[in-house]
Amino acid sequence: MAFEALRGWTKEQKHVVAASYLGWTLDAFDFFLLVLVLTDIAKEFDVSVKTLSWATTLTLAMRPVGAFVFGRLADRFGRRPIMMIDVLFYATLAFASAFAPNLIVFLVLRALFGVAMGGEWGIGASLTMESIPPQSRGFVSGLLQAGYPSGYLLASAAYGLLFPYIGWRGLFMLGLLPALLVLYIRRNVPESPGWSREQAQAGTVLNVLRTHWRLAIYAICLMTCFNFFSHGTQDIYPTFLKVDHGFKPHEVGIIQVIYNIGAILGGLVLGTLSQRFGRRRTLIVGALLSLPVIPLWAFASTPILLTFGAFLMQFLVQGCWGVIPAHLNELSPPEARGTFPGVVYQLGNFFASYNLTLQAGLAVAYGSYAKSLALVAIPAAVMIAVFVLAGSEAKDTDMRIAAKAST
């Protein structure tokens, strides 16, 4: 099915997909660097891990601001130029984090990074889904979302290989590398065929919300569950491996590489399957299958079993996420597709932004990070299945035609 989805593409469509995938990969790379060095930064700033975890909370909480601001700019001025500005913004802020002299400055920089990170997903997803053939959407959705675990994998590899030599500040300096992506976008990526100046002038936020407020509330609730599902199974997992099991950075890095390979494969497989079996059915099955994996993922006692459980869990978690870029963009109002998917996604992030601090607190209360992982993952998976079952899908919508028809 994957090979069929790639047939008949133009050179421009391939460049669009490559740029959007790399944009999300490098964005995630910068985000997960922080997750990997939480304990080290906390030690240098002489604070607890729970206190420093507010850095990730602020990053996630500020992402809706970026989704709204950059999304509206993308609807008004086009996806391509705003995507370039956004990439430069988050690369610069990631690099600046390396020079934070104290906790307050670091928190401010990570909050601003959250604004930039919030803009990238919505713009890249709308640019991609509006540019490719409808029959390719399932596979490309999985490929695009695979950029997230790909960034985590790169961050894990950098942590395992480079941290002993360059420390956490050196790792953040690597965050400037995404700026090179701007040159590629400028040279090779065309504007979305689903965007026009007439359409940009026609759609306003108030009109969209007035007409589609029920859809917006539903999508925000769904994405809140999805963000608890992903962040609840990823963000504190390196700390769980270090604290509960005493693993060294090299061992943690190896396990992370393996489960992020599972995440990439899961996104591609479930995204592709959603093109045949439907978005809703694939999401429900994927979420519910994660439940019997939790004992192996969180409570296994040996490194091999933990690694296998983590591989399976991230295959299913990011497998479900692999359906989301297509699903959200298909459901979105055409006149605000640069804004709507990104904003509802990042508002879900906002409502789930307390996750890391919550799990750190649960670990203290129960004396185990394993229990805190399970207490978040189980309800998140169940609620995803409930919300998806109650919703609808628009798998066969041609977004290029829909966008033109709305003007």
C-alpha positions, 0 to 999 in steps of 0.5 A, a space after each residue: 500500500 505504501 508504494 501505491 501511495 507514492 505513485 504519480 507524485 510530482 517533484 514539488 510534492 516530494 519536496 513538500 513532504 520532505 520539508 514538512 517531515 524534516 521540520 517536525 523532526 528537527 522541532 522534536 529533536 530540540 524539544 526532547 533534548 530537554 527531556 533527556 537532560 532534566 536531571 543534569 540541568 536540575 543539578 546545575 541550577 540546584 533545583 528538583 526535577 519537579 521544579 525544572 519540569 515546569 520548563 516542559 510545562 511552559 513549552 507545552 502551554 505556550 504552543 497554542 499561542 504559536 499555533 494561533 499566531 503562526 497559523 493565522 499568518 499562514 492563512 493570511 500570507 501563505 504556508 511557505 514563507 511563514 514556515 521558514 520564519 517559524 523554523 528560524 525562530 525555534 532554531 534560534 531559541 533552542 540555541 539560546 537555551 544553551 547559554 541560560 545563566 539561571 533557571 528563570 532565563 531558562 524557563 523564559 527561553 523554553 516558553 518562547 520555544 514553545 511558541 515557535 514549536 506550536 506553529 510548525 506542526 499546523 503549518 507543515 501538516 496543512 501544507 502537506 495534506 493540501 499538496 498531495 493526492 488524497 489517496 496518499 494521505 494515510 501513508 503521508 500522515 504516518 510519515 509526517 507524524 513519524 518526524 516526532 519520534 524521528 526527532 526523539 531518536 536523533 536526540 537520544 542518539 546525540 545524548 548517548 554519544 555526545 553528552 559525556 563530551 559536550 554536556 547539556 549546554 553543548 547539546 542545546 547548541 546543536 539546536 541551531 542546525 534546523 536553520 539550514 532547513 530554511 534554505 531547502 524550503 526557499 529553494 525547493 518548496 512551492 506554496 500550497 495549492 489549497 491556499 489563495 489570497 482570496 481565501 485568506 481574506 474570506 476566512 476569519 477566526 470569529 467566523 470559523 468559530 461561530 460556524 464550527 464551535 462544536 467541532 472545535 470543542 470536540 477536537 480540543 478534547 480529543 487532542 487533550 487525550 492524545 497529548 496525555 497519551 504521547 507525553 504521558 508515555 514519553 517525557 518521564 520515561 528516561 527519568 524512570 529508566 535512570 531512577 527506578 532501574 539505575 540505567 546509565 546514559 548509554 543504556 538509556 540512549 540505546 533503549 530510546 533509540 529502539 522504542 523510537 524505531 518502534 514509534 516510527 514504524 507504528 506511525 507508518 503502519 497505522 497511518 497506511 492502514 487508516 487509508 484502507 480501514 478508516 481513520 476512526 477504526 484504526 485509532 480505536 484499535 490502536 489505542 485499546 491494544 496499548 492497554 495490555 502492553 502497559 504491564 510489560 512497558 512499565 513494570 517489567 524487571 529486566 532491560 530486555 523486557 522493558 525495551 520490548 515493552 517500550 517498543 510495543 507501546 511507542 509503536 501503538 502510541 505513535 501509530 495512533 498519532 500517525 493518523 492524526 495529521 490526515 484526520 485533523 486536516 480532513 475535518 478542518 474548515 477549508 478557510 482556516 486549515 492553516 490555523 484550525 488543526 494546529 490550534 486544536 492540537 496545541 490547545 490539547 497540548 495546553 490542557 495536557 501540559 501539566 503532565 510531566 509535573 503531574 507524573 513527577 508528583 505521582 512518582 513521589 506520592 507512590 514511590 515509583 515512576 512506573 505507577 505514575 506512567 501507568 496512571 496516566 497512560 491507561 485513562 488516556 488510551 480509554 478516552 481516546 477510544 471513547 472520543 473517536 467512537 463518538 466522532 466522525 471522519 472525512 477520509 475521502 475529502 479532496 482538500 485541494 478542491 474543498 479549498 478552492 470551492 470555499 472561496 
